[in-house]
Amino acid sequence: MNKMFKLLNHSNESVVAIYQGRPIFKAAFLLHIERSRKRLSSHKYAINLCDNRYHFLVTFAACVSLGKISLLPNSKAPNEIARLAKLYPDSQLIDDEEVADLYTDDGNENNISVKNFDIAAQQIVAILFTSGTTGKAKQNPKTWGQLNESSIRVRKRFWAEGLTSQCIIATTPPQHMFGFETSIIYPLTLGLTMHDSCPFYPLDIQQAALETPASKIIITTPLQLKTCVELTQGWDNIDSIICATSPLSTDIANNAEYVLGADVFEIYGCSESGAIATRRTSKNNQWKLLEDYRIKVSKNAVLLKAIGYDELIKISDQIKVIGTHFFYLLGRSEDLVKIGGKRESLSGLTCKLKKIDGIDDGVFFIPKKEANSRVRLAALVVSSVLNKGEIMQLLSQTVDAVFLPRPLKIVISLPYNKLGKLPLADLIKTINL
């Protein structure tokens, strides 16, 4: 018998979302799904471009109930959307403007009985695309069962004593795997409330938090958490903070726990599998695998056995396994640089660069591979007090000469995207300006 999961795991009295400042209860949410079902075309795929998180949630849920597959692009650049539409010709574009009129309150939303849905575990509900930070994006299909099994294990890890209608406020877009899992799937599968905003600045996060009395779960990136720490007042009723997309330093984690008054957790995962492991960064450098997940390290690959996936998943990071359930993250496989018989990692070089007094931010990267396979390193640096010569001289004190960046460019800021990542294409564009 095929395993089934409910589309929505909420009690009748619980709040599914905060939308435009008003609570959306279960009955109203199911009504909005019904309205959206009638608006969707007969196409097999829906390219969900909604910025408002509630619009995205309802559209996604309506697609799931109809057996449609949501396509979640890693970028909303016109060229990327055109490429996706060409790759999936039987698709429909959905944005905020197309669905906003479906969710107006006519005063009877909570008095209408609308059915919930049972969804087969093997049903493909979404295709996500890698962020393209290190190269071209690739597609990653997700079944309803895979997403449910992952969220169940995250709930056991973070909220073993149960959930009490906490409200998720997420700074990451729902089209990205981390934002999709935490701010879209968790509200559907774990009974959490979701705030419809996508705040970027700390004051915006605090403003969103004022719209509900519920305890808040902040979903964010290390870059944005660092800016939150700089706002030392106004953080009230924070249940916990969950970070991902790039490594979180112990210093930022400690400062965030002190300023925001909540535990800070990290999720390690990838687009291929979603969440894989977790840790509380202020207490431990080790990662702990989710329940029933296993990692096998061979000479040529790191392979993951994840619940709901028939095949082993290749992990692009270097990992040191500690026993059955724990591991250390050593860096990306592509991170290792070999020049003149010597080895270094891009992350290690970046760390040395950022430790120099007078440097506010910086990054090492490989702009391109030469035809003869020679590796040439480059660096972008944010500094208002040092010039290029001084930076190179200070770098040479801790970095071997073969790894010094050529070129090195001083910039006003690094080209971070909304996820706090530095896509290689943007780094190359910046170094060539």
C-alpha positions in Angstrom: 0.0 0.0 0.0 1.3 3.4 -1.0 2.2 5.7 1.9 0.2 8.9 2.2 0.8 12.2 4.0 -1.7 15.0 4.6 -1.2 18.2 2.7 -1.8 20.3 5.9 -1.0 19.1 9.4 -2.9 21.8 11.4 -5.7 21.6 13.9 -8.9 23.5 13.0 -8.1 26.2 15.5 -4.5 26.8 14.5 -3.1 29.7 12.5 -1.4 28.6 9.3 0.0 32.0 8.3 0.2 35.7 9.1 -0.9 37.4 5.8 -0.8 41.2 5.5 -1.0 41.4 9.3 -4.0 39.1 9.8 -4.1 35.5 10.9 -5.1 32.8 8.4 -6.7 29.9 10.1 -6.9 26.4 8.6 -10.4 26.8 7.1 -9.4 30.0 5.3 -6.2 28.5 4.1 -7.9 25.5 2.5 -10.5 27.9 1.0 -7.6 29.9 -0.6 -6.2 26.6 -2.0 -9.6 25.9 -3.5 -9.6 29.3 -5.2 -6.1 28.9 -6.5 -6.9 25.4 -7.9 -9.5 27.1 -10.1 -7.1 29.7 -11.3 -4.3 27.3 -12.3 -4.2 26.2 -15.9 -4.0 22.6 -17.2 -0.2 22.8 -17.6 1.8 20.1 -15.9 4.3 22.5 -14.4 4.1 25.8 -12.6 7.0 28.2 -12.4 6.4 29.8 -9.0 7.8 33.3 -8.9 5.8 34.7 -6.0 7.8 37.0 -3.7 5.1 37.1 -1.0 5.6 33.9 1.0 1.9 33.3 1.5 1.1 33.6 -2.2 3.9 31.1 -2.8 2.6 28.8 -0.1 -1.0 28.7 -1.4 0.1 28.3 -5.0 2.5 25.5 -4.1 -0.2 23.7 -2.0 -2.8 24.1 -4.8 -0.3 22.6 -7.3 0.4 19.7 -5.0 -3.3 19.0 -4.6 -3.7 18.9 -8.4 -0.6 16.7 -9.1 1.2 19.6 -10.7 5.0 20.1 -10.3 6.3 23.4 -9.0 9.5 24.7 -10.7 11.6 26.8 -8.4 14.3 28.7 -10.3 17.5 29.7 -8.5 17.3 33.1 -10.1 14.5 35.4 -11.3 16.7 36.9 -14.1 14.7 37.1 -17.3 17.2 34.9 -19.1 16.9 32.2 -16.5 13.1 32.2 -16.5 13.2 32.0 -20.3 15.6 29.1 -20.2 13.4 27.3 -17.7 10.2 27.9 -19.8 12.0 26.5 -22.8 13.2 23.5 -20.9 9.6 22.9 -19.6 7.3 24.0 -22.4 4.2 22.6 -20.6 4.5 25.2 -17.8 2.7 28.2 -16.5 4.2 31.3 -14.9 2.7 32.3 -11.5 3.6 35.6 -9.8 2.1 37.8 -7.0 0.0 39.9 -9.3 -1.8 36.9 -10.7 -3.0 35.5 -7.4 -3.2 38.4 -4.9 -7.0 38.9 -5.5 -7.7 35.4 -4.4 -7.0 36.0 -0.7 -9.2 38.9 0.2 -11.2 38.4 3.3 -15.0 38.4 2.6 -15.9 37.8 6.3 -16.9 34.1 5.7 -13.4 32.5 5.3 -13.5 30.6 8.6 -17.1 29.4 8.2 -16.8 27.4 5.1 -15.9 23.7 5.2 -13.2 22.8 2.6 -11.5 19.4 2.4 -7.9 18.7 3.2 -5.9 16.4 0.8 -4.0 13.1 1.1 -0.9 13.2 -1.0 1.0 10.1 -2.1 4.6 9.9 -0.8 6.0 9.1 -4.2 4.3 12.1 -5.9 6.9 14.6 -7.3 5.8 18.0 -6.1 8.7 20.3 -6.9 11.9 20.6 -8.9 14.5 22.9 -7.4 17.8 24.0 -9.0 21.2 24.3 -7.4 22.3 27.9 -6.6 25.0 27.8 -9.3 27.6 29.3 -6.9 30.3 27.1 -8.3 28.9 26.5 -11.8 25.7 25.8 -13.8 22.5 24.9 -11.9 21.1 21.4 -12.1 17.6 20.2 -11.4 16.6 18.3 -8.2 13.1 16.7 -8.1 11.5 16.3 -4.7 8.7 14.0 -3.7 6.1 14.7 -1.0 7.4 11.8 1.0 11.0 13.0 0.9 10.0 16.4 2.2 7.8 15.0 4.9 10.4 12.5 6.1 13.0 15.2 6.4 10.8 17.7 8.3 9.7 14.9 10.7 13.4 14.3 11.6 14.2 18.0 11.9 11.2 18.4 14.3 12.6 15.6 16.5 16.0 17.2 16.6 15.0 20.8 17.3 11.6 20.5 19.0 11.6 17.1 20.7 9.3 18.3 23.4 6.7 19.4 20.8 5.7 22.5 19.0 3.3 25.2 20.2 2.3 27.1 17.1 5.6 29.1 16.8 5.7 31.5 13.9 8.5 31.2 11.3 10.0 34.5 10.0 12.4 33.7 7.1 14.8 36.0 5.4 15.6 33.5 2.6 13.4 33.3 -0.5 11.1 30.3 -0.8 12.5 29.2 -4.2 15.8 28.2 -2.5 16.0 24.8 -0.9 16.7 26.1 2.6 13.9 28.7 2.4 11.6 26.2 0.8 12.1 23.5 3.4 11.9 25.7 6.4 9.3 28.4 5.5 7.0 26.4 3.2 7.3 22.7 4.0 7.6 23.0 7.8 4.4 25.1 8.1 2.5 22.5 6.0 3.9 19.4 7.7 4.7 20.4 11.3 1.8 22.7 12.2 3.9 25.9 12.4 2.7 29.4 11.5 4.4 31.2 8.6 4.8 34.9 8.2 4.2 36.1 4.7 7.2 38.5 4.5 10.8 38.1 3.3 12.5 40.7 5.5 16.1 41.5 4.8 17.2 44.1 7.4 17.1 43.5 11.2 14.4 46.2 11.7 12.2 44.5 9.1 12.5 41.2 11.0 11.5 42.9 14.2 8.6 44.6 12.5 7.3 41.2 11.2 7.7 39.8 14.7 5.3 42.4 16.1 2.5 41.1 13.9 2.0 38.0 16.0 2.1 37.2 19.7 3.5 33.7 19.0 7.1 32.8 19.8 9.3 33.3 16.7 11.6 31.0 14.8 14.0 33.1 12.8 15.2 31.4 9.5 18.2 33.3 8.1 21.8 33.2 6.8 25.1 33.9 8.6 25.5 37.2 6.8 22.1 38.4 7.9 22.5 37.1 11.4 25.7 39.1 11.7 23.7 42.3 11.0 21.0 41.3 13.5 23.6 41.1 16.2 24.5 44.7 15.5 21.0 45.7 16.5 21.3 45.1 20.2 17.7 45.9 21.3 14.2 45.0 20.4 14.5 41.2 20.2 11.7 39.7 22.2 10.0 36.3 22.3 12.5 34.5 20.0 12.1 30.7 20.3 15.2 29.8 18.2 17.3 30.8 15.2 18.1 28.4 12.3 20.9 29.2 9.9 22.2 27.7 6.7 23.6 28.4 3.2 27.2 29.1 4.3 29.3 28.3 7.4 28.4 30.2 10.6 31.3 31.3 12.8 31.3 30.5 16.5 31.7 34.2 17.3 28.6 35.2 15.5 26.6 32.3 17.0 27.7 33.2 20.5 26.9 36.9 20.0 23.5 36.1 18.4 22.5 33.9 21.3 23.4 36.7 23.8 21.7 39.5 21.9 18.6 37.7 20.6 18.2 35.6 23.7 17.7 32.3 21.8 19.6 29.2 20.8 21.2 29.3 17.3 21.2 26.1 15.3 22.7 25.3 11.9 21.4 23.0 9.2 23.8 21.4 6.8 22.2 20.3 3.6 22.2 20.6 -0.2 19.6 20.9 -3.0 20.0 17.2 -3.8 18.8 16.0 -0.4 17.6 19.0 1.7 18.6 18.9 5.3 21.2 16.3 6.2 22.6 17.2 9.7 22.4 19.9 12.4 24.5 21.4 15.2 24.3 24.1 17.8 27.3 26.1 16.7 28.1 27.8 20.0 28.5 24.4 21.7 30.0 22.0 19.1 31.9 22.0 15.8 30.7 18.5 15.0 27.6 17.9 12.8 25.0 15.3 13.8 23.3 13.4 11.1 19.5 13.4 11.1 17.9 10.2 12.4 18.3 7.2 10.0 20.7 9.2 7.7 24.2 7.7 6.9 27.3 9.0 5.3 30.0 6.8 3.6 33.4 8.3 2.7 35.4 6.5 0.0 38.6 7.5 -1.7 36.8 9.2 -4.6 33.5 10.4 -3.1 31.3 11.2 -0.1 28.0 9.4 -0.4 24.8 10.0 1.6 22.0 7.6 2.3 18.9 9.7 3.0 15.4 8.6 3.9 13.0 8.6 0.9 15.8 8.5 -1.7 16.4 5.2 -3.5 19.9 6.1 -4.7 23.0 7.3 -2.8 23.5 11.0 -3.1 27.0 12.4 -3.8 28.0 15.2 -1.5 30.3 17.9 -2.9 32.0 18.6 0.4 35.0 17.1 2.1 33.9 15.3 5.3 35.7 13.6 8.2 33.4 11.0 9.8 33.3 10.6 13.6 31.6 7.3 14.4 28.2 6.5 13.0 26.3 9.8 13.5 28.8 12.6 13.6 31.2 14.3 11.2 33.4 17.4 10.7 32.9 19.5 7.6 36.3 20.2 6.0 35.2 22.3 3.0 34.0 21.8 -0.6 35.8 19.3 -2.8 36.2 22.2 -5.4 37.7 24.3 -2.6 41.1 22.4 -2.6 43.8 24.2 -4.7 47.0 22.6 -5.8 49.8 24.8 -7.1 53.5 23.8 -7.5 53.1 20.7 -5.5 51.5 22.6 -2.6 48.0 22.5 -1.3 45.6 25.1 0.2 41.9 25.6 0.4 40.1 28.7 -0.9 38.2 28.9 2.4 41.4 28.7 4.4 43.0 31.5 2.2 39.8 33.6 2.6 40.0 33.1 6.4 43.6 34.3 6.5 42.7 37.3 4.4 39.8 38.4 6.6 41.9 38.1 9.7 44.1 41.0 8.6 43.5 44.2 10.6 42.0 46.8 8.3 40.2 44.3 6.1 36.4 44.4 6.5 35.6 41.5 4.1 37.2 39.5 1.4 37.2 36.3 -0.7 39.7 34.2 -2.7 38.4 32.4 -5.8 39.5 30.9 -9.1 38.3 33.2 -12.0 39.0 30.6 -14.7 41.0 27.5 -15.5 43.8 28.1 -17.9 44.0 25.9 -21.0 47.2 24.3 -19.7 45.4 23.5 -16.4 47.4 26.2 -14.5 45.4 27.6 -11.6 45.3 31.4 -11.1 43.9 32.8 -7.9 42.1 36.1 -7.5 40.8 38.0 -4.5 38.3 40.7 -3.9 38.9 42.8 -0.7 36.8 45.4 1.2 39.1 47.8 3.0 39.0 51.6 3.4 42.5 51.9 5.1 44.8 49.6 3.1 46.0 49.7 -0.5 46.8 46.7 -2.7 50.5 46.8 -2.0 49.9 46.8 1.8 47.4 43.9 1.6 49.7 41.8 -0.5 52.6 42.4 1.9 50.5 41.5 4.9 49.1 38.4 3.1 52.6 37.2 2.3 53.3 36.9 6.0 50.8 34.0 6.3 50.3 32.8 2.7 52.8 31.0 0.5 53.9 33.1 -2.5 52.4 30.6 -5.0 48.9 31.2 -3.5 49.0 35.0 -3.5 46.2 36.4 -5.6 46.9 37.8 -9.0 44.8 40.0 -9.4 43.7 41.5 -6.1 41.0 44.2 -6.3 39.7 46.5 -3.6 35.9 47.0 -3.8 33.3 48.8 -1.8 31.4 45.5 -1.1 31.3 41.9 -2.2 28.5 40.8 -4.6 26.5 38.7 -2.1 23.1 37.4 -3.3 19.9 37.2 -1.2 21.2 34.0 0.4 24.5 35.5 1.5 26.4 33.5 -1.1 28.9 34.7 -3.6 28.1 33.2 -7.0 31.3 32.6 -9.1 29.8 34.4 -12.1 29.3 37.6 -10.0 32.8 37.4 -8.6 34.3 37.1 -12.1 32.1 40.0 -13.2 33.3 42.2 -10.3 37.0 41.4 -10.8 36.7 42.3 -14.5 34.9 45.6 -14.0 
